[in-house]
Amino acid sequence: MNLAKLGLTALNTAQARLTTTSHNISNYDTPGYVRQETLISTAGASSTGNGFLGRGVAVDTVRRAYDSFLNSQLVNNESKGALLAAYGGQIAQLNNVLADRTVGIGPAIQSFFDGVNAVASNPADPASRQELLGRTQTVVTQFNELGQFLDQQRGEINNQIDNSVISINAHLSRISELNQQIVQAKGANPHHEPNDLLDQRDYEIAQLNQIVNVNVVEHDNQVSISVGNGQQLLSQNKIYPLTTGPSAENPKNTVVYATIPVGKQGEVVKVELDETKVTGGSLGGLLKYRRESLEVEQREVGQLATAFALSMNEANAKGLDLKGEPGQAIFNVPAPVAIANSQNVGNVKLTATFQPDAAGKIQASDYAIYFDGNTYTVTRESDNHIIHTGATLEGVAVDGMQLKMEGGVPSAGDRWTLSAVANSSVQISVAITNGDQFAAADAEGGVANGNNALEMAKLQSKKVLGGTKTFNESFSQIVNRVGVQAQQNEFMIASQNALTKQSYAAQQALSGVNLNEEYINLEAAQEMFLAASRIIEVSTVLMDTILSLK
């Protein structure tokens, strides 16, 4: 082995080190980039009569400073953080709407009962009656505005779900392309890793996890990706995109559908993704908020609106108005809603009405109705309690509602969702048009007395809702629960951010580019390059000297 070849191996190694270090410095702040290092080893030695003489140095490969555990830990923490941030953004909005105790439903109900007491004290006073009519409208307005806000949030969440799915599919497409590029690169150079392509794929997977937590399996240099209960999103180069559409149970909700392959001809079917299995990312946070907060509060507010309105209507019907006529309904209360599942084969139309004593029976729950071909089953979803089983639903009583079947033929597997309170807060309205229509008097004392108004006023302190809560207690419970949820989420975000920061620091300690370290490596490689050049220069001088000898 001559000096020139030895110097050349050193020169090539120094150049490789310079290239790798320069690449690191150039990508100091490139998202997803992992620091690279040049691995070298001795080129061995040749046996001679004078012993084994070294053959120089060899570049083995360029390796990423990568640890799969640290990377996975960081990705999972970022996914959890994205869920909490998305949930927190929504719950904070609702908490801000409910936080002011001087306005809103609670104060409006208090003001209404103050008006009822004023009419009871002076039932013939037209000003008191007109004032009560105005306060009645205020209660309705407060219910309507809160209901509209909740509906608006639902709409915003639907839009964000659509956008999330578009982003998910875009990431899947890029990951699929990178799968192919990595396979091609490995095929062309099977003994070395295409580091930059691997970085790009890992980065795309990390970005995908901030939208939805996914499971990743690598095989033959390609990754397959699944979500939820194992629904495939990417199988090597085959993409099974997510789609969105109205829920089969509740068309107001946009839900995510997985594309499931069936048969051997490439056919696929759409299956609604079980959102309870979406446990991370911003999409998981949106679905969690809608399921655990938005819909819960919407039912609670609906229960309060319905129970309040029905109890006032019932109380007013027991008295006489200023003209001596029997009291009529103060409020227009929307009827219960029974929604047929969009996948039903049968065409039975199911409706429901409120029973006369419904106010204290109404629950803040939806009801799942299922027909197995012979028997109907009605289940209250809030506690999974079976309310009814039987061959028909006609005339069946369900927590203050009475069901009616209006023709059609059922089919085994048909489903319905029943709710007494789905539309109450938005659609409740004032039925009377004049303050004289408040039935303040009872039948015994004549129209000038306020005995019935006094009975109406007593409802303020009566535990009407399920026999356990007054109207104000119910609303206070809603406000307090949302406040607690918002506060708990803030604590969880702070804790999760700390974990993510620790994970990032640990990952960057290994994989991040440290410019000070790279400057040192750059100088060391430069010195090696100059020394290797000197070896070659010396070998040239020696060769010239030998050739000049005569």
Secondary structure as GFF3:
##gff-version 3
##sequence-region A 1 550
A	DSSP	alpha_helix	3	26	.	.	.	ID=ss1
A	DSSP	beta_strand	36	42	.	.	.	ID=ss2
A	DSSP	beta_strand	45	48	.	.	.	ID=ss3
A	DSSP	beta_strand	51	54	.	.	.	ID=ss4
A	DSSP	beta_strand	57	64	.	.	.	ID=ss5
A	DSSP	alpha_helix	68	99	.	.	.	ID=ss6
A	DSSP	alpha_helix	105	121	.	.	.	ID=ss7
A	DSSP	alpha_helix	126	188	.	.	.	ID=ss8
A	DSSP	alpha_helix	195	209	.	.	.	ID=ss9
A	DSSP	beta_strand	215	219	.	.	.	ID=ss10
A	DSSP	beta_strand	222	227	.	.	.	ID=ss11
A	DSSP	beta_strand	231	235	.	.	.	ID=ss12
A	DSSP	beta_strand	238	239	.	.	.	ID=ss13
A	DSSP	beta_strand	243	246	.	.	.	ID=ss14
A	DSSP	beta_strand	254	262	.	.	.	ID=ss15
A	DSSP	beta_strand	267	272	.	.	.	ID=ss16
A	DSSP	three_ten_helix	275	277	.	.	.	ID=ss17
A	DSSP	alpha_helix	281	289	.	.	.	ID=ss18
A	DSSP	pi_helix	290	294	.	.	.	ID=ss19
A	DSSP	alpha_helix	295	316	.	.	.	ID=ss20
A	DSSP	beta_strand	331	332	.	.	.	ID=ss21
A	DSSP	beta_strand	337	340	.	.	.	ID=ss22
A	DSSP	beta_strand	350	354	.	.	.	ID=ss23
A	DSSP	three_ten_helix	358	360	.	.	.	ID=ss24
A	DSSP	beta_strand	366	371	.	.	.	ID=ss25
A	DSSP	beta_strand	376	380	.	.	.	ID=ss26
A	DSSP	beta_strand	385	390	.	.	.	ID=ss27
A	DSSP	beta_strand	397	398	.	.	.	ID=ss28
A	DSSP	beta_strand	401	405	.	.	.	ID=ss29
A	DSSP	beta_strand	415	419	.	.	.	ID=ss30
A	DSSP	alpha_helix	424	427	.	.	.	ID=ss31
A	DSSP	beta_strand	429	430	.	.	.	ID=ss32
A	DSSP	three_ten_helix	435	437	.	.	.	ID=ss33
A	DSSP	alpha_helix	451	458	.	.	.	ID=ss34
A	DSSP	alpha_helix	471	511	.	.	.	ID=ss35
A	DSSP	alpha_helix	515	548	.	.	.	ID=ss36
###
